[in-house]
Amino acid sequence: MTTTYDGVVIGAGHNGLTTAAYLTRAGLKIAVIEANERIGGGCSTEERIAPGHKLNLHANFYMGIGHCPLLKDLDLARYGFSYIEPPVQQAAVFRDGTCITVHKDLDKTCESLARFSKQDAATFRELWNTYCIEMRPLLVSLMYNAPMPREQIVDRLSGPKAKELLSHAQHDLFSVVRKHFVDERIRTLFTSYMHVITTENVMGSGIVFPAIFANIASFTLPVGGAVALPLALKRVVEDGGGVVLTGNAVKDIKVEGGRATGVTLSDGTFVGARKFVASAIDFPRTVEMAGEELFPEPVREKARDWHWGNHSLVTLHLALKNPPAYRAESFDPAMKKAYNIFFGMDDIEQVASCFDDCAAKKFPKVLMGNGACNSDFDPSYAPQGRHTAFWWPFAPYSVDGGPENWERNRADYTQRILDYWRVYASNIEGDNLLGTYLFTPLDVERLNANMRQGAVRMGAYVPNQLGINRPHALMPGSRTPVEGLYLCGSSSGNGGGVNGAPGYIAANAIVDDLKLTRSWTPVAAPEWKH
């Protein structure tokens, strides 16, 4: 059996669907092939505790989605996607009942910080004005353009603020936080916050600080569930005459005369591609499917040695009558309205302890992470009069002797995480607790084969896998040595998280190479000359 389209996209996560949607708008007929019966990849929403309780199993906080070009370019609101941006964005809760809150209102945030350190409040205001306002257009352009070599970045960015931005590359996550803040509690908040994108604490990883800080008050909740975004993108593809085929994995990528010409599916079907094949699945698997011999040895070596990460996430989901009541609400009433809530750590040493245990493949002695009660902001996440909440502490993929222990000891780990949560929230027990569901790092891999070893961003955020090195400097942007074969997933340039950047960058590269006409205006190339 043979079917032919203008282009084939492998993987119906939000990045693959982004590439397909843009190229549909450029006039091509696209087929998106998905191995699972469901679409969405990491943007998945299911009801695993009880009917009506919607659980976002992977992505939840769509950071900075309001600055994403997809929304306007593809008219995603018309196709059913919307989001909520709560006024109280973040909170860090401590064991002694104190807390810090981060608001969309800068003055309110600084008031909260000043209760711990007036110096840090002033620093926060300065960083906000620099990265959340003044340099925001630059950070958006860096996100939605193909990564550049450092020398090209230095050439395009000049002036004291650009120099300060680039200086973050001299730090690891802990030292970059210590560079800016002095109070231990505030340092703990920002160290934890820096880890929400599962960045590893290694020298050079501090370069992510400006971009992550810029989104500290841009956390959003997708209305109706995380899957709402891929569903909207799917409608764009189908509206343009494309198809999204589920339940059939791609077995290999057909390359003839040095050019990608289609894919063979697990059932033997060949789907031809007249113009291109784009892979939204992980970089190592893409190399395998196309044929390692087609790639330079340094690329093959990196694919074999791809660093999936030292830590993953284990998520405890709760079905509740009433939302969690945190003891810190008496310290700051705004805490009751906070969206993304951090707890489990009181100082940087405890943060370090958690990640040391993850690296040692042990269940952490210090559980720390962030979570939310989504139904507080969007009632559609739970049945009427009920609530759905979650907390995702950091944890290793292989735990206490092997990944299978997540399944073997599921009940014990559930209880340990719940007991830890109860230190901070007073009512997640008794009649108020209707049910629990533990989603483990092993479950992450089971649900999404791309996320090997529980790698929620399809590869660790370390300097060797950031910027132009993601996946390899010999494959900048989205292009590969194979003509007509592109990368558009989270293990390619600027990948990881729900922002559509890899899919967007790939779509623009394909449009340029095929000399197609755009229906959108590309994000301007990054430049800062003052």
Summary of the structure (lengths in Angstrom):
residues: 530
radius of gyration: 22.4
end to end distance: 58.7
largest distance: 69.0
contacts: 1975
relative contact order: 0.20
helix: 40%
strand: 20%
